Amino acid sequence: MTELELKNIFEICNNATKAPWESYVEGRDFTSGSSFIMTGENENRDYDIEFLKIRPEDQDFIAMARNVIPQLIDEIKKLKSQL
């Protein structure tokens, strides 16, 4: 993966609503309402992302990706610098 590709991925992440994102699935994490991804936390809470139709596994993946992609990019850069 090139530096430009990594930079583009990192910019897309940084332009998204700030992490952390946490997935809440109706029936798994609570009993009523609709499934959603909560963005931010505590005093930095932002809006909730709701889907018209999504598999819980896909919703979990989207939330997890927002949280870990910046860490993965940092790790890739660190490992590349050690080569």
Helices and strands as residue ranges (DSSP letters): H 3-15, E 21-24, E 36-39, G 42-44, E 48-50, H 56-81
